[in-house]
Amino acid sequence: MRVHPLCGNWVIAASGCGVLLSLFGCRPDAVVSPTSRPTIALTAQDRILVLAPHPDDEVLCCGGVIQQAVAMGLPVHVVFLTYGDNNQWSFLLYRKHPVLLSGAVQHMGLVRHDEALAASRLLGLSPEQLTFLGYPDFGTLRIWESHWGDRPPFASMLTRVTRVPYASALRPNAPYKGEEIVQDLATVMKAFRPTKVFVSHPSDHMPDHRALYLFTRVALWTLESEMAPEVFPYLIHRPRWPKPHGYEPRHELLPPRALRTQLSWRQFYLTPEMMARKLAALHAHRTQFTASAHYLLSFVRPNELFGDFPTVTLETGVASHARSPNEVAPEEEPSEELTDVERASFVGLEWRSIRVDGAELVLSMVFSRPLAKAVSASIDIFGYDPQTPFAQMPKLHVKVGAFSYTVDNQEQRLADDTVRVIRQSNGITVRVPLQALWNPTRILASARTYLGEVPLDWVSWRVLELSADHYKLF
């Protein structure tokens, strides 16, 4: 028996598996009354795949789901996109000095790998039920944006490594490229054949979390003739969320205010015993718990929460008001990570509408105020077609400044007249010929504002679908 350092209560731990028999002496007997959101039910036919950007995300999002699946004897597999080797703040606290050398960074990746093994044992999983892909922590969104096809692999910001450096990864030496990540995800899915996939959210403020959602969507599209699992995105990182912050085991996890009515949320309920095991598993991620205990404890709640934006179906002449609330909602302040200068330059944005007009995709967005000289907006528009490898499809990036704009395809400059940008007093409209996107059947689109290299605001990536008969009209 020992005293827990955070709340001072006695904890009784069973030897071997480390199961906490008391949730820090604070069993959630008076849990806030359940909400009306639909619950997620696991069935005897389910096969559960959890996709985690970093070690510890699997516990935060799905510690309860995993335990229930194990208790039911269901097949469960967890895939980690990265080894979490670029989290300098955590390692600064854990090692008491910065980790800058390439070998030291990779060593810390192995530390987090071993922490994930320890945490998985507490949830009832064996090492054989975990797969590590080994792509660069804090680099996968850059791979998504600009490293496909003929483009060179991404170079990790600290190590300059361009290939998976871990012998324990699924494919050691795999290049840091988008098609490689899609291939690895598809390989795991084809072998495991999941019925339910839990994956990070497109509204998450951590870039690797958004990237994993996007890579997963593309991987599932490539396999849609073979499988159609249910997809449950989970949210981890967002300013001033969850509320209340910290260890609050009696309060349900609620969606962020700006997203509460925009998504179809579902939840999974945990018993007090499940919450205790989830808490123990979080402790096993020692590097992260040392750095961010207060934040991690915010996810030890009686429910786990999942939700996604609906797919927007585009029909000629019909405006889809796919308003994705700006990631800092109008009623909230800019992110607390911004400096005073950045806050003073803040420009918020959100979609006004998305539609197709004949042979053009039309994206309209509004700004909270006009773009200043140093503030830019950018729009990312990626096309998908099942007949063409996604690595070859155009990935347009339109950067709009106060007085001009540019168009790139994976950082390769295109003619300005590839698209048309129409300025309004409170926003812009971008008209993109569908031919410039190679006449896709699906489109992934997002937008953001930024000051230099500092992101100010952004709207979530949205999945757009063109009606099956659209191209027959032109």
Summary of the structure (lengths in Angstrom):
residues: 474
radius of gyration: 22.4
end to end distance: 73.5
largest distance: 73.5
contacts: 1592
relative contact order: 0.12
helix: 28%
strand: 28%
